Amino acid sequence: MTMKIDRFEGDYAILEIREETGETLYKQLPASWLPEDADEGDVLVKTSEGYAIDTAETEKRRAAASEKLFESQV
């Protein structure tokens, strides 16, 4: 299961959750449960202390998205 912050709506974060089956779900979560520096597009992992940003996976996905955007402009 992969969780990504899709967007923020008021005091809530809307998470995009991709299940192993390929199904995509959306879950509303209080933004206060996330790290203070959490932003749209960040990939999250559930820990024993709550939620943390998976920095490596987030950067990997942002780089891939930037590459696709660049390729579409060429």
C-alpha positions as CSV (number, residue, x, y, z in Angstrom):
1,M,0.0,0.0,0.0
2,T,1.3,3.4,-0.9
3,M,0.0,6.7,0.6
4,K,0.5,10.1,-1.0
5,I,-0.9,13.5,0.0
6,D,-3.2,14.4,-2.8
7,R,-4.3,17.8,-1.3
8,F,-5.3,19.7,1.8
9,E,-8.8,20.8,2.5
10,G,-9.0,23.1,5.5
11,D,-7.7,21.2,8.5
12,Y,-7.6,17.9,6.6
13,A,-5.2,16.1,4.3
14,I,-6.7,14.0,1.6
15,L,-4.5,10.9,1.1
16,E,-4.4,8.9,-2.2
17,I,-4.0,5.3,-1.2
18,R,-3.0,2.7,-3.8
19,E,-3.8,-0.8,-2.7
20,E,-1.8,-3.9,-3.7
21,T,-4.7,-4.8,-6.0
22,G,-4.3,-1.6,-8.0
23,E,-7.4,0.0,-6.5
24,T,-7.1,3.7,-5.5
25,L,-8.9,5.0,-2.4
26,Y,-9.0,8.4,-0.9
27,K,-8.9,8.9,2.9
28,Q,-9.4,12.1,4.9
29,L,-6.9,12.5,7.7
30,P,-6.5,15.4,10.2
31,A,-3.5,17.4,8.9
32,S,-2.3,17.7,12.5
33,W,-1.4,14.0,12.4
34,L,1.2,14.6,9.7
35,P,4.7,16.0,10.0
36,E,4.7,19.8,10.1
37,D,6.5,20.1,6.8
38,A,4.2,17.7,4.9
39,D,3.2,19.0,1.5
40,E,1.1,17.9,-1.5
41,G,2.7,15.0,-3.4
42,D,4.6,13.7,-0.4
43,V,4.7,9.9,0.0
44,L,3.9,8.8,3.5
45,V,4.7,5.8,5.6
46,K,2.9,4.7,8.8
47,T,5.1,4.3,11.8
48,S,4.6,3.4,15.4
49,E,4.6,7.1,16.2
50,G,2.2,8.2,13.4
51,Y,3.0,9.2,9.9
52,A,6.4,10.1,8.3
53,I,7.4,11.4,4.9
54,D,9.3,8.9,2.8
55,T,11.7,11.4,1.4
56,A,13.5,9.1,-1.0
57,E,10.3,7.9,-2.6
58,T,8.9,11.4,-2.7
59,E,12.0,12.7,-4.5
60,K,12.0,9.8,-6.9
61,R,8.4,10.4,-7.9
62,R,9.0,14.2,-8.3
63,A,12.0,13.6,-10.5
64,A,10.0,11.1,-12.7
65,A,7.1,13.6,-12.9
66,S,9.6,16.4,-13.9
67,E,11.1,14.2,-16.5
68,K,7.8,13.4,-18.0
69,L,6.8,17.1,-18.1
70,F,10.1,18.0,-19.8
71,E,9.7,15.2,-22.4
72,S,6.2,16.4,-23.2
73,Q,7.5,19.9,-23.9
74,V,10.2,18.8,-26.4
